[in-house]
C-alpha cells in the first residue's frame, strides 16, 4: 500500500495537489486529524479489495496536539510493514501567499480579529514545522501556475515507482532567488557566460549555439564532472536512508544559459543509470 501525506501552508496549492493525485487513481482525504493516520492505514489494509494508493491532506486546521505529536505518528508509519509512506510539503514565499489571498479574498484559517493575515501566515509556518521537518519532498510553488503544479505532482509523486528514488535537476537564476525546495545548490556563475556574447544572448542553454559554446569550455566540463561525481558518491547514501526524492539546484545569474545547459547535461547522464530522473528550468517556465 502507498500513502502520500500532502501538507503545506494555506495558499500553497494543497487542494490542487490532492486533486492531481485523485485524477490518477489515489483515494484522497482532506484535513484528516494526524493522529488517525495509523488507524486509517489499518482499516485500508483490512479492506483488501480497496485502493492501494491513498493521499491525505494534513494542515494547520489539525488540533495543536496532533501537530506536536506528528513525528510520533511518522515513526509508527515508517515502521509499518508493506507500507510505502512519504510526505510532500508545499510552500511558497510569504509575498506570494499574501498576493494569493489578496486575489481570492479568502479568509486564512488562522486569522482572527486579533491576528492579521501576515501574522497568521507566520504562525502557520511555526505550527507546521513538525511536518515540514519530516518531509521527503518539498515543492516551492512560488513560481508555479496551477497547471504547472498539477503536472509537477503527477510527474514527481504519482509516477514515482514505490521504493525508487526520484532525482530532479532544477536550473534557476540567483537574481530571482534560490528555490526553497532544493536539497543541494551548486553555483555555476564562475563559468564563462554566453550572455556577454551578443550573438548568443537570445538563446538558452537548450539551444545549439549555446550548447556548442559551453561544450567547448574546459571549465564547464570540469564543473559538470565534479557535480556528477558528488551526486554519484552520495546517492547510495540517500537510498540507504530510504530517501524518496533528491532535488539538485543548478544556479547561474539569470537562469537562462549556464544553469540550463548543465542541468540538461546532468539529467541526460543520470537518465542512463537511474529510473526516475527529471529536469526543470524555473526561469524558462
C-alpha positions in Angstrom: 0.0 0.0 0.0 1.2 3.5 -0.8 0.4 6.5 1.5 1.2 10.1 0.5 0.6 12.9 3.0 0.2 16.3 1.4 0.8 19.3 3.7 1.9 22.9 3.5 0.8 26.4 4.3 -2.6 27.7 3.2 -2.5 29.0 -0.3 0.5 26.9 -1.3 -1.6 24.5 -3.5 -2.5 21.6 -1.3 -6.0 21.2 -2.8 -4.6 21.3 -6.3 -2.1 18.6 -5.4 -4.8 16.3 -3.9 -6.9 16.8 -7.0 -4.0 15.9 -9.2 -3.5 12.6 -7.3 -7.2 11.9 -7.3 -7.1 12.2 -11.1 -4.5 9.4 -11.4 -6.3 6.9 -9.1 -5.4 7.9 -5.5 -8.1 7.8 -2.9 -7.9 11.3 -1.3 -9.0 12.6 2.1 -8.5 16.2 3.0 -8.0 17.6 6.6 -7.7 14.3 8.4 -6.6 14.5 12.1 -3.0 13.4 12.0 -3.5 11.1 15.0 -5.9 9.0 12.9 -3.4 8.2 10.1 -2.3 4.8 11.6 -5.9 3.7 12.2 -6.8 4.7 8.6 -4.0 2.7 7.2 -5.0 -0.4 9.3 -8.6 -0.1 8.0 -7.5 0.3 4.4 -5.3 -2.8 4.7 -8.2 -4.8 6.2 -10.3 -3.9 3.1 -8.1 -5.8 0.7 -10.4 -5.0 -2.2 -10.0 -1.3 -1.7 -7.5 1.1 -3.2 -3.8 0.6 -2.7 -3.0 4.3 -3.2 -4.0 6.8 -0.6 -3.4 10.5 -0.3 -4.2 12.5 2.8 -4.2 16.3 3.4 -3.0 17.5 6.8 -2.6 21.1 7.6 -2.9 23.8 10.3 -6.6 23.0 10.8 -5.5 20.0 12.8 -5.6 20.1 16.6 -2.4 21.6 18.0 -1.7 18.4 20.0 -1.9 16.3 16.8 0.6 18.6 15.1 3.0 18.5 18.0 2.9 14.7 18.1 3.1 14.3 14.3 6.7 12.9 14.5 5.5 10.0 16.7 2.9 9.2 14.0 5.6 9.3 11.4 7.7 6.8 13.3 4.8 4.3 13.5 4.0 4.6 9.8 7.6 4.3 8.6 7.9 1.0 10.7 4.6 -0.4 9.2 5.2 -3.5 7.1 4.1 -3.3 3.5 3.5 0.5 3.5 5.3 2.9 1.2 4.9 6.2 3.1 6.0 9.7 2.0 5.4 13.3 3.0 5.1 16.1 0.4 5.3 19.6 1.8 4.2 22.5 -0.4 5.3 26.1 0.4 5.7 29.5 -1.3 7.3 32.8 -0.4 5.3 34.9 2.1 5.0 37.6 -0.6 3.4 35.1 -2.9 1.0 33.8 -0.2 -0.1 37.3 0.6 -0.8 38.0 -3.1 -2.8 34.8 -3.5 -5.0 35.7 -0.5 -5.5 39.2 -1.8 -6.5 37.9 -5.2 -9.0 35.4 -3.9 -10.2 37.4 -0.9 -10.3 34.2 1.1 -10.0 34.1 4.9 -6.9 32.5 6.3 -7.9 29.6 8.7 -5.8 31.1 11.5 -6.7 34.7 11.1 -8.9 36.4 13.6 -9.9 39.9 14.7 -6.6 39.9 16.7 -4.4 38.0 14.2 -3.9 39.8 10.8 -3.0 37.9 7.6 0.7 38.4 7.8 0.8 37.1 11.4 -1.4 34.1 10.5 0.9 33.1 7.7 3.9 33.2 10.1 2.0 31.3 12.8 1.1 28.6 10.3 4.7 28.2 9.4 5.6 27.6 13.0 2.7 25.1 13.6 3.6 23.1 10.5 7.3 22.9 11.3 7.0 19.3 12.7 5.6 18.2 9.3 8.0 20.2 7.2 10.9 18.7 9.0 9.8 15.2 8.2 9.0 15.9 4.5 10.5 13.6 1.9 9.8 16.2 -0.8 9.4 19.9 -0.5 7.9 21.8 -3.5 8.3 25.6 -3.8 5.1 26.7 -5.6 6.0 30.4 -5.7 6.6 30.4 -9.5 4.3 27.6 -10.4 0.9 28.1 -12.1 -2.0 25.8 -11.1 -1.4 23.7 -14.2 2.4 23.5 -13.6 1.8 22.4 -10.0 -0.6 19.6 -11.2 2.0 18.4 -13.7 4.7 18.5 -11.1 2.7 16.4 -8.7 1.8 13.9 -11.4 5.4 13.6 -12.6 7.3 13.7 -9.3 4.8 11.9 -7.0 2.2 9.9 -8.9 4.6 8.4 -11.4 7.4 7.6 -8.9 7.7 3.8 -8.5 7.5 2.7 -4.9 10.9 2.4 -3.2 12.6 4.1 -6.2 14.5 7.4 -5.6 13.4 10.3 -7.8 16.2 12.7 -8.8 15.3 16.2 -10.1 17.8 18.8 -11.6 16.4 22.3 -11.3 18.1 25.3 -13.0 17.5 28.7 -11.6 18.7 32.3 -11.6 20.3 33.7 -8.4 18.9 37.1 -9.2 15.4 35.6 -8.8 16.3 33.9 -5.5 17.3 30.4 -4.6 14.5 27.8 -4.7 13.1 26.8 -1.4 12.9 23.1 -2.3 16.4 22.1 -3.3 18.5 19.6 -1.3 21.7 20.8 -2.9 22.5 24.0 -4.7 25.5 24.5 -7.0 26.6 27.9 -8.1 27.9 27.9 -11.7 28.3 31.7 -12.0 32.0 31.3 -12.1 31.8 29.8 -15.6 32.0 31.7 -18.9 28.7 33.5 -19.6 27.1 33.3 -23.0 25.0 36.3 -22.1 28.1 38.6 -22.8 28.2 37.4 -26.4 25.6 39.4 -28.3 25.0 36.6 -30.8 24.2 34.1 -28.0 22.1 36.3 -25.7 18.8 35.5 -27.4 19.3 31.7 -26.9 19.0 29.4 -23.8 21.1 26.5 -22.6 18.8 24.2 -24.6 19.7 25.8 -27.9 22.6 24.5 -30.1 24.6 27.8 -30.3 24.8 28.0 -26.5 25.4 24.2 -26.2 28.3 24.5 -28.7 29.8 27.5 -26.8 29.7 25.9 -23.4 30.7 22.4 -24.6 34.0 23.9 -25.8 34.9 25.4 -22.4 37.1 23.1 -20.3 35.9 24.7 -17.1 32.3 23.8 -17.9 33.2 20.2 -18.4 35.2 20.1 -15.2 32.2 21.6 -13.3 29.8 19.0 -14.7 32.2 16.2 -13.8 32.6 17.5 -10.2 28.9 17.8 -9.7 28.3 14.4 -11.3 30.9 12.7 -9.1 29.4 14.3 -6.0 25.9 13.0 -6.8 27.2 9.5 -7.7 29.1 9.3 -4.4 26.2 10.3 -2.2 23.1 8.9 -4.0 23.7 5.4 -2.5 23.6 7.0 1.0 20.3 8.6 0.2 18.9 5.3 -1.0 20.2 3.5 2.1 18.5 6.1 4.3 15.2 5.5 2.4 15.0 8.9 0.8 12.4 9.1 -1.9 13.4 12.3 -3.6 16.6 14.4 -4.1 16.4 17.8 -5.8 19.7 19.3 -7.1 19.6 23.1 -7.9 22.0 24.5 -10.5 22.2 28.3 -10.4 23.6 30.9 -12.6 22.9 34.7 -12.8 19.7 34.7 -14.8 18.8 31.0 -15.1 18.9 31.1 -18.9 22.2 29.7 -20.2 24.8 28.0 -18.0 22.5 26.5 -15.4 20.1 25.3 -18.0 22.9 23.6 -20.0 24.5 22.0 -17.0 21.1 20.7 -15.6 20.4 19.2 -19.0 23.8 17.5 -19.2 23.5 16.1 -15.8 19.9 14.8 -16.3 21.0 13.2 -19.6 23.8 11.3 -17.8 21.8 10.1 -14.9 18.8 9.0 -17.0 21.1 6.2 -18.3 21.7 4.9 -14.8 18.5 5.7 -12.8 14.8 5.0 -13.5 13.3 8.4 -12.4 15.3 11.4 -13.4 13.7 14.7 -14.3 14.8 18.2 -15.2 13.1 21.6 -14.6 14.1 25.1 -15.7 12.5 27.5 -13.3 13.2 30.7 -15.3 12.1 29.1 -18.6 8.6 28.2 -17.5 
